[in-house]
């Protein structure tokens, strides 16, 4: 298949916001869908050799459908590929590529923003001023939400890839001590200055999750994990919602078993109206939830689509680039 003849379908272009797709349409025959529901996916793959998806799932039944018979490449417009049944893709001769590292700066910056918000309560104080609390204060300052200093605190990082490393680098600038979780399968991890995750949970003042979602990491933070953490500890998650047992976290926050949590991700996105984390965030003062926006700096989204374009062009030339299946 030559580059000009490539037929590409975008399944969820709305996830890229206002970033232009002209870099694709100028080169290739593109069909662009802003959103795609699960029952529309197979039909929209019909007669297309390449599918670009951010969050639309492509599983075994879809890959096995007659509509997907022309599919040769799934270009995931993200780093995580948990939305793709990669084993099924291999079985059906479909390659899968992703974009590692495009949002490193954006997510690391946002992670630190969450840590700083829990540490300083800037948002809470801003809301207090808007309510008129400052004018009613008997002293010159409001002390309603006591702050803590990050210098000297221990930051435990679970998942030491591009983002985890960048978070560690920024945190060191605040004078924090970094603890890196050992990989369970790597017996040499402890020797290389990593610590077993249970030890990390016991020691860390702040635990930040940056690992991929796999069968092994699903519900990594659960009732037992939370029981190991300090009652003064913060939990940060800008990775995947299912890394945390949300019921256990709500219970721990309600009982003040840990001090606070800040989550940019939940198990279902967008969350249904009755999602337990969203309900809890409306009543628990120690739970902060943002709408999976850590990755979304303009520069990161531009970089993402530039990389998707290069991945597709490389595939059409018969080259291997960022292939994960």
C-alpha positions in Angstrom: 0.0 0.0 0.0 1.5 3.3 -1.0 1.2 6.5 1.0 -1.3 8.3 -1.3 -3.6 5.2 -1.4 -3.9 4.7 2.4 -7.4 4.7 3.7 -7.5 5.9 7.3 -10.4 6.1 9.7 -10.3 8.3 12.8 -12.7 6.9 15.4 -12.6 9.6 18.0 -11.2 12.8 16.6 -12.9 14.9 19.3 -10.4 13.7 21.8 -7.7 15.8 20.1 -9.6 19.0 20.7 -8.9 21.9 18.3 -5.6 20.4 16.9 -5.9 20.2 13.1 -5.9 16.9 11.2 -4.8 18.6 8.0 -1.4 16.9 8.4 -3.3 13.6 7.6 -5.9 14.8 5.1 -3.3 16.5 2.9 -1.6 13.1 2.4 -4.2 10.4 2.7 -7.8 9.4 2.2 -9.3 10.0 5.6 -12.7 9.4 7.2 -13.1 11.4 10.4 -15.6 10.5 13.1 -15.6 12.8 16.1 -16.9 10.0 18.4 -17.7 6.4 18.0 -19.9 4.2 20.1 -19.0 0.6 20.8 -21.7 -0.7 18.4 -20.5 1.5 15.6 -16.8 0.5 15.6 -16.8 -2.5 13.4 -19.0 -0.8 10.7 -16.7 2.2 10.7 -13.6 0.1 10.1 -15.0 -1.3 6.9 -12.8 -0.7 3.8 -10.1 1.0 5.9 -6.6 -0.3 6.2 -5.6 1.9 9.1 -7.6 3.0 12.2 -6.6 5.8 14.5 -8.1 5.6 18.0 -7.4 7.2 21.3 -10.0 5.6 23.6 -12.3 3.5 21.3 -11.7 -0.1 22.1 -10.9 -2.7 19.5 -11.3 -6.2 20.8 -11.4 -9.8 19.4 -15.1 -9.7 18.2 -14.4 -6.5 16.3 -11.2 -7.8 14.8 -13.0 -11.0 13.9 -15.8 -9.2 12.1 -16.0 -9.1 8.3 -15.9 -5.3 8.4 -12.3 -5.4 9.8 -10.9 -7.7 7.0 -9.0 -4.8 5.4 -7.5 -3.5 8.6 -3.8 -3.7 8.7 -2.7 -1.1 11.4 -4.3 0.3 14.5 -2.5 3.5 15.3 -3.2 4.2 19.0 -3.1 8.0 19.6 -1.9 7.5 23.1 0.8 5.8 25.1 -1.3 3.2 26.8 -2.7 0.4 24.6 -5.0 -1.3 27.1 -8.0 -0.5 24.8 -6.6 -2.9 22.2 -6.7 -6.7 22.4 -3.1 -7.0 21.2 -3.1 -10.8 21.2 -6.2 -10.8 18.9 -4.5 -8.2 16.7 -1.5 -10.5 16.2 -3.8 -13.4 15.5 -5.5 -11.4 12.8 -2.3 -10.0 11.3 -3.1 -6.5 12.4 -0.1 -4.4 13.7 -0.5 -2.0 16.6 1.6 1.1 17.3 1.5 3.7 20.0 3.1 7.1 20.9 5.4 6.9 23.8 6.6 10.0 25.6 4.4 12.6 23.9 2.8 13.8 27.1 5.7 13.4 29.5 6.0 17.2 30.2 2.3 17.8 30.4 1.5 14.9 32.7 4.5 15.5 35.0 3.6 19.2 35.3 0.0 18.3 36.1 1.1 15.7 38.6 3.1 18.3 40.4 0.1 20.7 40.3 -2.0 18.0 42.1 0.7 17.5 44.7 1.0 21.2 45.2 -2.8 21.7 45.5 -3.0 19.0 48.2 0.0 20.6 49.9 -0.9 24.2 49.7 -4.7 24.2 49.1 -4.5 27.1 46.7 -7.8 26.3 45.1 -9.5 26.1 48.5 -8.1 29.4 49.5 -9.2 31.0 46.2 -12.7 29.7 46.8 -12.6 31.1 50.3 -11.8 34.6 49.0 -14.6 34.4 46.5 -17.0 33.5 49.3 -15.9 36.6 51.2 -14.2 34.7 54.1 -11.1 36.9 54.0 -13.0 40.1 54.7 -14.5 38.5 57.8 -11.1 37.3 59.2 -10.1 38.6 62.6 -6.4 38.5 61.5 -4.5 39.3 58.3 -4.5 35.8 56.8 -6.8 32.8 56.5 -5.5 29.6 58.1 -8.5 27.4 57.3 -6.5 24.9 55.2 -3.1 24.4 56.7 -0.3 23.9 54.2 2.7 21.6 54.3 6.2 22.0 52.8 7.4 19.5 50.3 11.1 19.9 51.2 12.2 16.8 53.0 9.1 14.8 52.2 9.4 11.3 50.5 7.7 10.9 47.1 7.1 7.3 46.2 6.9 6.7 42.4 5.2 3.6 41.1 6.1 3.3 37.4 9.5 4.7 36.5 9.1 5.3 32.8 9.3 8.7 31.0 6.7 10.4 33.1 7.8 8.9 36.4 11.4 10.0 35.8 10.3 13.5 34.9 8.1 13.8 38.0 11.1 12.6 40.1 13.3 15.3 38.4 10.9 18.1 39.2 10.2 16.8 42.7 13.9 16.8 43.5 13.9 20.5 42.7 11.4 20.9 45.6 13.9 19.2 47.9 11.9 15.9 48.0 13.5 12.5 48.5 12.5 10.0 45.8 11.6 6.4 46.4 11.2 4.2 43.3 9.0 1.1 43.4 10.7 -2.2 42.4 9.2 -4.2 39.7 8.0 -7.5 41.1 9.5 -9.5 38.3 12.9 -7.9 38.5 15.0 -9.3 41.4 17.7 -6.9 40.6 15.5 -3.9 41.2 16.3 -3.5 44.9 20.0 -3.6 44.1 19.5 -0.8 41.6 18.2 1.6 44.3 14.5 0.6 44.1 12.4 -0.5 47.0 9.7 -3.2 47.3 6.3 -1.5 46.8 5.1 -2.4 50.3 8.2 -0.7 51.8 7.5 2.3 49.5 3.9 2.6 50.7 5.0 2.5 54.3 7.7 5.2 53.9 6.2 7.6 51.4 4.6 10.9 52.3 3.2 11.0 48.7 2.5 8.1 46.4 2.2 8.9 42.7 1.1 6.3 40.2 2.7 6.2 36.7 2.5 2.6 35.7 0.5 1.0 32.8 -2.7 -0.9 33.4 -2.0 -4.6 33.1 -3.6 -7.7 34.8 -0.8 -7.4 37.4 -1.4 -3.7 38.2 -5.2 -3.7 38.2 -6.3 -2.7 41.7 -2.7 -2.3 42.7 -3.8 0.1 45.3 -6.4 -1.7 47.4 -7.5 -2.1 51.0 -4.3 -3.8 52.0 -2.1 -1.3 50.1 -3.9 1.7 51.7 -3.6 0.2 55.1 0.2 0.3 54.7 0.3 4.0 53.9 0.9 6.7 56.5 -2.3 8.5 57.8 -0.7 11.7 56.6 0.0 10.4 53.1 -1.3 11.7 49.8 -2.2 9.4 46.8 -1.9 10.8 43.3 -3.1 9.0 40.1 -2.6 10.4 36.6 -2.2 7.0 35.0 -5.2 4.7 34.8 -8.3 4.6 37.1 -8.3 0.9 37.4 -5.0 0.9 39.2 -7.0 1.8 42.3 -9.8 -0.2 44.0 -12.1 2.8 44.2 -14.4 1.4 46.9 -11.4 0.8 49.1 -10.0 4.3 48.5 -13.4 6.0 49.3 -13.5 4.0 52.5 -9.9 4.9 53.4 -10.5 8.6 52.8 -13.8 8.6 54.7 -12.0 7.0 57.7 -9.0 9.3 57.3 -6.7 6.3 56.9 -4.8 8.4 54.5 -4.8 12.2 54.4 -6.0 12.9 50.8 -6.1 11.7 47.2 -6.0 13.5 43.9 -7.1 11.6 40.8 -7.1 12.6 37.2 -8.5 9.2 36.1 -11.3 6.9 37.1 -12.5 3.5 36.1 -15.1 4.6 33.6 -14.6 7.7 31.4 -16.6 9.8 31.0 -18.0 8.6 34.3 -21.7 7.8 34.6 -23.8 10.0 36.8 -23.7 7.5 39.7 -19.9 6.8 39.6 -18.8 6.3 43.2 -15.7 8.4 42.9 -17.6 11.4 41.5 -20.2 11.0 44.2 -17.5 10.8 46.8 -15.7 13.9 45.4 -18.8 16.0 46.1 -18.8 15.1 49.8 -15.2 14.3 50.8 -13.0 17.3 51.4 -9.9 15.2 51.0 -10.7 13.9 47.5 -9.8 15.9 44.5 -10.8 14.7 41.0 -10.0 16.2 37.6 -11.4 15.1 34.2 -8.5 13.1 32.7 -6.8 16.3 31.5 -3.2 15.8 32.7 -2.1 14.9 29.2 -3.9 17.6 27.3 -1.5 20.6 27.1 -1.7 22.0 23.5 2.0 21.2 22.9 1.4 17.6 23.9 -1.6 17.2 21.6 0.3 18.6 18.6 3.2 16.3 19.4 0.8 13.4 19.7 -0.6 13.8 16.2 2.8 14.5 14.7 4.0 11.2 16.0 0.9 9.3 14.8 1.5 10.7 11.3 5.1 9.6 11.4 4.1 6.1 12.7 1.6 5.7 9.8 4.1 6.9 7.2 6.7 4.5 8.6 4.3 1.6 8.5 3.3 2.3 4.9 7.0 2.2 4.0 7.3 -1.2 5.6 9.3 0.2 8.5 8.9 -0.8 12.2 8.2 2.2 14.4 6.6 2.2 17.8 5.0 -1.2 17.2 3.7 -2.9 20.3 2.0 -5.8 18.4 
